């Protein structure tokens, strides 16, 4: 059991580290979306002013700026993972991640050029230029692999003491050197391994594409069901950046991965959206995040006791806004996940069905935060990208239907099973204490077994993650919800995750300051 918990904890940490580069994508998606939309030839014909030299140059620069992120995702992954897993001296780990990624690609490309697999003057699918290096495109997997290797090397050697003759490489100076050398061997190994892997991924992508509506349901349903375990990132990330999300030629160049293909479509005049790409970019989330969960929030508000309605209204509005705008649905989902798992089960099924319906009606609006989140994507990639086949008007039909569906199903189940969703407790909902109040932090530290029991404090979107020395010293889960206003608690092998919604990051900072730890 402990082994299973350790594995789950490791996966959760890995998922958290992976989110760092993913969170860079919204601004990139917005910039590319704005630049692509306002430089669209059809829109320029309608509004000739947009074709003026100044505005044309401005929109091109806007797209180019966004593509700084889009075109370099693997190396950002390499650096972020090396940084995230490093115990200390994180800056050195990040720099080593960059050096190792470049080293791996240089040796990989040079080796394949020497044996005739790559011909620089005629690159095939999966072969490309990466920061001036002709190499095999290992995509985000290459970045993740290098990040993990460098973090392991860093944690082992950042305090190393070498013989006097080599003392110039003592400590952190040894990490970039050993990372570069190891990356060369990784490049040679990948030269034998990755070409067959590319063939397998292409076959897998073809199989998944042929599953059509069924594949869409499995994708959407699984992504939601894994949310409570913090493992949902492993559903969509491979489709975002690898051939599992599609392989498509656009403007004479081949692109792999749903994000890369969609960015190419945005950047290429007259290129049309493809539903077999859009389904992996969470088009179903536009429907259930903007409308379905809003209906659920309204149902929770209506089911609250009269004396609690005002406070619950504020809570539901605060939880719904990030859900609608950025697709950050966890604060709202966690308000009913732990008190009524059946509601979450229905929500996961409805989420999967949203993907099926949007697939069948060819609804090509991305719901992923990669493109700014549901609302911004609807505006910049849907409405402004109507001529690319976004079919955004379906949201006017499906949205209200999903709002009503969620509202009536949640209302019925809450009353039938008397679920204690927010505001239905006998006691009044208490005002959350201001988290800069030391009394709150004092209670929190005591609930966690005291200051000496806390090893580290961190946070993701919605969870305050605390690493503990002894889990047995932690108070009951009910104390966290009743005295500390938590929405839920998740126990892991080496600590606890307290669900606080969008304010988790703020609580992390204040608790670190209170404990005087970095």
PyMOL commands that set and color helices and strands:
alter all, ss='L'
color gray80, all
select helices_A, chain A and resi 2-22+25-38+41-46+48-51+53-70+73-85+90-114+139-157+164-169+172-210+212-225+227-229+233-241+243-245+258-267+275-281+283-303+306-326+330-337+341-360+369-371+374-383+386-388+392-416+438-447+451-453+471-473+477-483+501-515
alter helices_A, ss='H'
color red, helices_A
select strands_A, chain A and resi 127-130+133-136+247-250+253-256+454-459+463-468+488-492+495-499
alter strands_A, ss='S'
color yellow, strands_A
deselect
rebuild
show_as cartoon
